[in-house]
Structure formats: structure tokens, C-alpha cells
């Protein structure tokens, strides 16, 4: 068997699981098949010899493709799509030791009611929940796919899980999170240090990508603390934001409340804000143009 045939055989071995992942993320539509086919095309273009875990690599590729499709779908919403597969009671994660066929069967057992709930989730929430709770992927592998920190990714799955289980409105429902983000922005703009401390979790973490750090250094105001890749603790984070963010605007980032900074109508940086129990627990400052371009931004 030539190298292409051997690669095709390895891909075929993983195809049931890949199709199960795609169908749970996208629903039983032609998009799921398209995502798997695109993963095969990308595998052909990649250096397969250097891929240590082909199954994990392919799952990540399919998940990224599906995430882009879900974001595009939000921009062009359609009626939810459901299938006629039997519904099962509850949602269980596929065991990490299950093979592709077993995982495919477990995922396909989820019925139309669950698919309707999944269609109400944001793209990142849906992906975090499906990959972790259904397919058993660890959060440290999911986080790079949705471009979030591990704690933020865990929170995405937690919110989705509550929706799936019918938990209803909690302190972390969208309206509550928007209010917290609004309070954070107001306190930052006004330089109200006390108000910032009130809205920040004591263990809050600020993370900034390299582009954001560089831009902050170039535009540093007099007396403003230097922005570094990671700042931990409410006091330190409050000192970074006090009197700043004047040009930031409230926005939905992949459907989640956050902040956006635009120049000449072009979004150049984003503040992804994680809210837990009414407190800001993480702020991820994203300014890398390639990353910003992948995020669905709606100014509110």
C-alpha cells in the first residue's frame, strides 16, 4: 500500500468518531459531512508523519471547522435542524477509553430535544460542552480551539450544561453577565478603583496576547502600569484598568458579553470577560488580527 493509501486507511479508522463530533456540533446536516471531508483535505496537505496522535489532531481540525461554520450560521440564522433519532435520558460523557465506533454510537443516541437546546447555545459554548461532556476531551485541549483560557472554557461548558439540564436563569444568565461587564466598563472609564474592586473576583486573572502587550507599550499613558502577559489578583488588575478602556464599547463576542475597541469602524482588539457568580474572574485581551478575525463581534 502506498503512502496515500496508508493515510486514507488511517483516516477511515477515525472517520466514525469525526462524523459523530461534526454531527453533534452541527446537527445531522450536510455541513457535518463537509467538515469531515475538509479535515481529510487538510490532512493530505499536512505532514502526517509528524502527527503523534492522529485521532486528536483530526478531532481538533473538525472542531475548528465546525466552530467556523457555527459562527457563520449565527450571521445567517435558519430554523433549528433536528433529526428523528430516539432520545435518551440525560447526557453522559463518552469514556476516554471508548473507541471511535463506541463514541459515535453514544453521540448519535442524543435526541432531537437536546439538539434544540444545543441550537440555543453560542458556538463556543456548544463546542466546549459537546467536546467535553459528550466526547470526554479535557479542557486544556478544548481551550486552544475556542481561543479561551482553560478556566473560561470550563465556564463555557458549565453554562451550557445548565441550559441542557434545564437549570433556567441563574446569576450567570446573559442579562446578568452583561450588567457585570457594563459595571466593569463604567468603573474602568471613570477610574473608580473601589468600584473595580467590587466587580472583580479576588483571584481574577488578566491575560493579554503579545500584540496587545506591544500596542499597550506603544500607547502607554503617563503613570499607567505596564501591561504584561498575565496579571493576577483584583488589586493588580484594577490598577491596570483604572482610568482606561475609555474607547472600548460593549459587544457580544461569539454571543458572549465583552468589550471591543474599534478604529475607523474596524475592530482592532477585544476584551473577553468571564463572569462567575456576578464577579469578573478573567479578562482575556485579544489584539492579534488573525484571532480577532475569527471572532463574531456585534457591537451593542
Secondary structure, 3 states (H helix, E strand, C coil): CCHHHHHHHHHHHHHHHHHHHHHHHHCCCHHHHHHHHHHHHHHHHCCHHHCCCHHHHHHHHHHHHHHHHHHHHHHCCCCCCCCCCCCCCCCCCCCCCCCHHHHHHHHHCCCHHHHHHHCCCCHHHHHHHHHHHHCCCCHHHHHHHHCCCHHHHHHHHHHHHHHHCCCCCCCCCHHHHHHHHHHHHHHHHHCCHHHHHHHEEEEEEEEECHHHHHHHHHCCCCCCCCCCCEEECHHHHHHHHCCCCCCCEEEEECCEEEEEEEECCEEEEEEEEEEECCEEEEEEEECCHHHHHCCCEEEC
